[in-house]
Amino acid sequence: MTGFGDRIYEKGMRTGEQKGIQQGRHEGMILGALMSGKTPEEVAEMLNLPLEEIKKVQEQQMTANR
């Protein structure tokens, strides 16, 4: 690729990296709250997130720890 295509590619890579970093921080906050003893319901309320999202992160963590 040259020129315009390279710029589009680079922008896409930066955007993807930023989204990945944000997602990691987001999940880290959820897991930190859960590990401190809060219930999924408390975490959802505290972080103003859907309960389903909290449970999804919790389930992914449990699966990863097996």
N, C-alpha and C positions, 0 to 999 in steps of 0.2 A: 504494500500500500504506500501511497505517497500523498502528501499534501492534505487535502480535505478529508480523505478516508482515515488518515492517521489521527487527525484531530478528533474526529467522531469516535474512533476507537479509544483513544486516551480519555476522553470525557466519560465514556461509558465505563471504563475501568475505574476511574476515580469515583464515579457515582456508586458503583457496586461496592467498592471498598468502604465508602462512607456508610452505606446502608448496612453492611455487615458489622461495622463497628458499633453503630447505633443499636442494632439488634442484640449484639453481645452485651452491651451495657444494660439494655432493657431486661434481658433474661437474667443478668447478674443481680439486678435490683430485686426481681421476683424471687430468685433462689435465696438471696440473702435474707429477705423477709420471712420466707418459709423456714429457713434454717434457724431463725431466731425464735421459732416457736409459734409464729402466727398461723392461723388457719388460712386456707385458700380464700375464704370469704372475707376475712380481715384484710388480706393482701389486696384483693380486688377493690375493696372500698378505699383502702389507704392510697393506692396508686391510681385510682379512678380508671380501672381496666375491667373488661368483661371477665366474669368468673371462668368462662370457658378457656380464655387465654392463660389464666393462671394455672388451671388444671392441665392444660396442654404442656406447658413448660415443666410442671411438676412430673408429669408422666414421662416426658423425654428424659429428664434427669434420672428417674428411677430405672428406665430402660438402659441408659448409658452406664449405670452403676452395677448392672448385673454381670 
